[in-house]
Amino acid sequence: MRRIYAYIIILVTAMLVTLSSCSDGGRTYKIGVSQCSQGAWRQKVNHEMLAAQHLYEHEAAVTIAYSYDDTDLQIRQIDSLCDSGIDLLVVAPNEAAPIADAIARAKSKGIPVIFFDRKAATDDYTAFIGGNNQEAGRTVADYAVSLAQGIGTEGRRPRVLEVTATMSTSPAQERHQGFESVMRAHPELDYVCINSEWSADSARSVVSQQLSSGHVPDIVFCHSDFMAHGAHEAVEEAGLRTDVRILGIDGMPDEGISYVQQGVEDGTYIYPTHGEKIVRLALDILTGKSYERDNFLPSMMVTPGNADLVAMNSRELLRQGDDIITIHGKLEQSLLHYDVQHKLLLASIIVIVALVVAVIMSLRAWLLARKAIRQRQAVNEEQTLFYTDAGSRRLHDIFDKPDDDLPPPRSQDVLFAEQLNEAIRKHMSNPNLKMDELGDEMKLSRVQLYRRVKALTGQSPVELLRQMRLQRAYALLQSTTKTVNEIAYEVGFNTPGYFSKCFREQYGKYPTDLRAQ
């Protein structure tokens, strides 16, 4: 009989392996992305990366996290992404120096690291991809020199003002280096550099101060188009727009290129995005293909002479990108539908095999029952003799006494609830926890987990997970001095804002209200 069971187990295993190998077209590589900020340029990169998930011969699953210009938050998010089981990390560092330790921790876990757009203060990375910031600075400087040659200055040198972005970031450092290298080669220009930040208000303030002090620049170069827009506002307020040329970097269709068309700027340098090339580079690294460590994307200067043509081409590329995103969404739905069908087929085969096993076990149980009946009859006869014999009654009283120390029996539902509670608490801090992963922990499929949890609690697994996260947050708010942001990340919420919204829906008050009480 044991051989029969062994043959059945081998048969079921073989079928499962066969079905899995037939349905799995290849591994899906998990790519985690840590974005230092938001904005039109970064949204374009994100769309391009998401559109490229199914573009190449290997599948990729891209997860994007935002740090909203918060370096400490980005460090925590990098650690969280690495702990979530990603295969490769893509990072645009908010600041160069503070991120270095987090990158070292990722590398120590065997996770390749790609820097894009920006670099951290470490050489321990796998590859870099993005625009050449020094080349961007040099190109804008060359264009500024050509503009200065046509400016009449009445006996003085043409004034060129550079307004830098935050100098703790690598793009600002490199753009300044490139621009300054050209300016130093042209002593006929009166060149001044003033440090600022990545904001339109900061650039506007710098230019306003220069104008109010009487140092009116002929050319203003800002490290981004939104900074250049701030400079434009300052010049407009002073009534000097026709006297000052404004240059920027980024060249987005609805910002920099449009500003050139409108006359807000006199030129912008297109800082390339190419998110699809980031995914291509990541897959090359993960699949062992050859790749370049430093990958600089080519670009160009947009001027009033070519702005209309560049704008038309850029908007067409954006439209095609949106179409790819739509196709990607439909493909995801198709893959989900296929996965459901595959699981139904697998479940049907398992049911058939289970029925065969049930029939065999029923037959064996019938044979064992007949044998047990005969044995019970013999035992009954022995017990009758035992209990009716006066000399054995004392032994009967001793062995027939119930054991009050045994624990009470526990139902399967209670055991399942305890295991589910332990699994959720174990993975609660993971913001990317999937129900498939929770099901694997409980050794149940997603459908089985949903039905079991719904039957016991009246909630779906997702609803139960969110409720337990909020309950844990409620307790931490009352019993610890941690900040609301720290508690939100500890219980698995990606953003404090969404955590506060869910908390208010659950308890009728914001976390800050509860902490104030």
Salt bridges, closest charged atoms under 4 A:
GLU48 OE2 - LYS44 NZ 2.74
GLU57 OE1 - ARG280 NH1 3.39
GLU57 OE2 - LYS289 NZ 2.43
GLU59 OE1 - HIS54 ND1 2.26
ASP79 OD2 - ARG105 NH2 3.05
ASP83 OD1 - LYS109 NZ 2.64
ASP87 OD1 - ARG27 NH2 2.44
ASP117 OD2 - ARG42 NH2 2.55
ASP117 OD2 - ARG118 NE 3.54
ASP123 OD1 - ARG293 NH1 3.44
GLU135 OE1 - ARG138 NH2 3.01
GLU162 OE1 - HIS176 ND1 3.02
GLU162 OE2 - HIS223 NE2 2.80
GLU180 OE1 - HIS176 NE2 3.58
GLU180 OE2 - ARG184 NH2 3.37
GLU188 OE2 - HIS186 ND1 2.77
ASP190 OD1 - ARG157 NH2 3.91
ASP190 OD2 - ARG159 NE 3.76
ASP218 OD2 - ARG156 NH1 2.95
GLU233 OE1 - ARG204 NH1 3.31
GLU233 OE2 - HIS229 ND1 3.53
GLU236 OE2 - HIS232 NE2 3.67
GLU237 OE2 - ARG204 NH2 1.84
ASP254 OD1 - ARG315 NH2 3.81
ASP266 OD2 - ARG241 NH2 3.20
GLU276 OE2 - HIS274 ND1 3.05
ASP284 OD1 - ARG280 NH2 3.04
ASP294 OD1 - LYS119 NZ 3.43
GLU316 OE2 - ARG319 NH2 2.60
ASP323 OD2 - ARG319 NH1 2.80
GLU332 OE2 - HIS54 NE2 3.07
GLU332 OE2 - HIS328 NE2 3.34
ASP339 OD2 - LYS343 NZ 3.25
ASP397 OD1 - HIS396 ND1 3.29
ASP400 OD2 - HIS396 NE2 3.48
ASP413 OD1 - ARG452 NH2 3.81
GLU418 OE2 - ARG410 NH2 2.33
ASP436 OD2 - ARG446 NH2 2.91
GLU441 OE2 - LYS426 NZ 3.39
GLU441 OE1 - HIS427 NE2 3.29
GLU490 OE1 - LYS482 NZ 2.50
GLU505 OE2 - LYS501 NZ 2.80
